[in-house]
Amino acid sequence: MEPSTQEVVVDFLTTPHPDLTALFLQEVKTGWTPDTVVYVWGPVFPLSIFACLLLSVGIVYSAIRLLQIRRAEHMQFRKAAHPVAATDVPRTQLRWQRVMEHANSADEHKWRLAILEADIMLNELLDVLGYKGETMAEKMKQVARGDFNSIDAAWDAHKVRNRVAHEGSEHPLSEREKNRVIGLYQQVFREFNFIQ
């Protein structure tokens, strides 16, 4: 009766094998017999299968974890590539939208408010462009026509704003005049990409 694999493994592990090197050398010269293969490799085979399965599980786990990490990195890179500032509406654009809401209303008082707010935006634009002065007139006098193509539109709009601000309701403001003045401010702001 031939011994089972378990018996061979137990026998291999419990008996001393001082001369395995000699056995390997002899088998290399004469060729491996089935008994020698089972005797030498029998105990190693189950251990190698176990080690292969364990390493395979480790490879699968590592691959899954690597994909999770890459996905998280990709999301971080996308956030960095598209910061909130890039998707956020600029403050000047929000203010211009408010000006346009006032200008598109049916109330003449809101039209006046739209012109006053647009003029404040023009003052801020002049500050951003580096023109200094205590009044808007002083700042606009420093502007060279070659640097500011729509300076005439800015002057015209500012003059209407002065009449609206100083004369108040005594200065009649028609819808046509309101549209013209808001259009002038829009022309100035678009030249410098102050609004979209």
C-alpha positions in Angstrom: 0.0 0.0 0.0 1.3 3.4 -1.0 1.5 6.1 1.7 -0.8 9.1 1.4 0.4 12.6 0.8 -0.3 13.6 4.4 1.8 10.7 5.7 4.6 11.7 3.3 4.5 15.3 4.6 4.5 14.2 8.2 7.3 11.7 7.6 9.3 14.4 5.8 8.9 16.9 8.7 9.5 14.4 11.5 12.5 12.5 10.2 16.0 14.1 10.0 17.3 14.6 6.5 21.0 15.3 6.8 21.9 14.4 3.3 19.3 16.2 1.1 22.1 17.8 -0.9 23.5 14.3 -1.9 20.0 13.2 -2.8 19.5 16.2 -5.1 22.8 15.6 -6.7 22.1 12.0 -7.3 18.7 12.7 -8.8 20.0 15.3 -11.1 22.5 12.8 -12.6 20.0 9.9 -12.9 16.7 11.7 -13.3 13.9 12.3 -11.0 11.8 9.3 -9.9 8.2 9.7 -8.8 9.1 8.5 -5.3 11.8 11.1 -5.0 9.6 13.9 -6.3 6.9 13.1 -3.8 9.5 12.6 -1.1 11.3 15.9 -1.7 8.6 18.2 -3.1 5.5 16.7 -1.4 5.7 18.9 1.7 6.7 22.0 -0.3 3.8 21.7 -2.7 0.9 22.5 -0.3 3.0 25.3 1.2 3.6 26.8 -2.2 -0.1 26.5 -3.1 -0.9 28.3 0.1 1.7 31.0 -0.5 0.5 31.5 -4.1 -3.1 31.9 -2.9 -2.0 34.3 -0.2 0.1 36.4 -2.6 -2.7 36.4 -5.2 -5.1 37.8 -2.6 -2.5 40.4 -1.7 -2.1 41.4 -5.4 -5.9 41.7 -5.9 -6.2 43.8 -2.7 -3.3 46.0 -3.8 -4.8 46.5 -7.2 -8.2 47.5 -5.8 -6.6 49.8 -3.2 -4.5 51.4 -5.9 -7.5 52.1 -8.0 -9.3 53.7 -5.0 -6.2 55.9 -4.3 -6.0 56.9 -8.0 -9.7 57.8 -8.1 -9.2 59.9 -5.0 -6.1 61.6 -6.5 -8.0 62.3 -9.7 -10.8 64.0 -7.8 -8.3 66.1 -5.9 -6.6 67.1 -9.2 -9.9 68.0 -10.7 -10.7 70.2 -7.7 -7.3 71.9 -8.0 -7.8 72.4 -11.8 -11.2 73.9 -11.3 -11.1 76.0 -8.2 -14.2 77.7 -6.9 -12.8 81.0 -8.1 -13.0 79.7 -11.7 -16.6 78.7 -11.3 -17.6 81.6 -9.1 -19.2 84.7 -10.5 -17.0 87.7 -10.0 -18.2 90.4 -7.7 -18.3 93.0 -10.4 -20.5 90.7 -12.5 -22.9 90.3 -9.6 -23.0 94.1 -9.2 -23.6 94.6 -12.9 -26.5 92.1 -12.8 -28.0 94.1 -10.0 -27.6 97.3 -12.1 -29.3 95.6 -15.0 -32.2 94.4 -12.7 -32.7 98.0 -11.6 -32.4 99.3 -15.2 -35.0 96.7 -16.5 -37.6 97.5 -13.9 -40.5 99.8 -14.6 -39.7 102.2 -11.7 -37.9 105.4 -12.6 -36.4 105.6 -9.1 -34.6 102.2 -9.8 -33.3 103.5 -13.1 -31.6 106.4 -11.2 -30.2 103.8 -8.7 -28.9 101.7 -11.7 -27.0 104.8 -13.1 -25.6 105.7 -9.7 -24.4 102.1 -9.1 -22.9 101.9 -12.6 -21.0 105.1 -11.9 -19.6 103.7 -8.7 -18.4 100.7 -10.7 -16.8 103.1 -13.2 -14.9 104.7 -10.3 -13.7 101.3 -9.1 -12.5 100.5 -12.7 -10.5 103.7 -12.8 -8.9 102.8 -9.5 -8.1 99.3 -10.7 -6.5 100.8 -13.8 -4.3 103.0 -11.6 -5.8 106.5 -12.1 -5.5 108.6 -9.0 -7.6 111.6 -7.9 -10.2 112.7 -5.4 -13.0 112.9 -7.9 -14.0 110.9 -11.0 -13.4 114.0 -13.1 -9.8 114.2 -11.9 -9.2 110.5 -12.7 -10.8 110.7 -16.1 -8.7 113.8 -17.1 -5.5 111.7 -16.6 -6.7 109.1 -19.1 -5.0 109.0 -22.5 -7.3 108.2 -25.4 -5.0 105.5 -26.7 -5.3 103.6 -23.4 -9.0 104.1 -23.0 -10.9 103.9 -26.2 -14.3 104.5 -24.6 -13.3 107.5 -22.6 -15.9 109.7 -24.3 -18.6 107.2 -23.4 -17.4 107.3 -19.8 -17.5 111.1 -19.7 -21.0 111.2 -21.3 -22.4 108.6 -18.8 -20.8 110.4 -15.9 -22.3 113.8 -16.9 -25.8 112.2 -16.9 -25.0 110.6 -13.5 -24.1 114.0 -12.1 -27.4 115.5 -13.3 -29.3 112.5 -11.8 -27.4 112.8 -8.5 -27.5 116.6 -8.1 -30.8 117.5 -9.6 -32.7 114.4 -8.4 -36.2 114.0 -9.6 -36.1 117.5 -11.2 -34.0 115.9 -14.0 -36.4 113.9 -16.1 -35.1 110.5 -17.1 -36.8 108.8 -20.0 -36.5 105.1 -20.7 -34.6 105.9 -23.8 -32.0 108.0 -22.0 -31.7 105.3 -19.3 -31.0 102.6 -21.9 -28.4 104.9 -23.7 -26.5 105.7 -20.4 -26.5 102.0 -19.3 -25.3 101.1 -22.7 -22.4 103.6 -22.4 -21.3 102.1 -19.0 -21.6 98.7 -20.5 -19.3 99.7 -23.4 -16.7 101.0 -21.0 -16.8 97.9 -18.8 -16.6 95.5 -21.7 -13.6 97.2 -23.1 -11.6 96.3 -20.0 -13.4 92.9 -19.4 -14.8 94.3 -16.1 -18.0 92.6 -16.9 -18.8 89.6 -19.2 
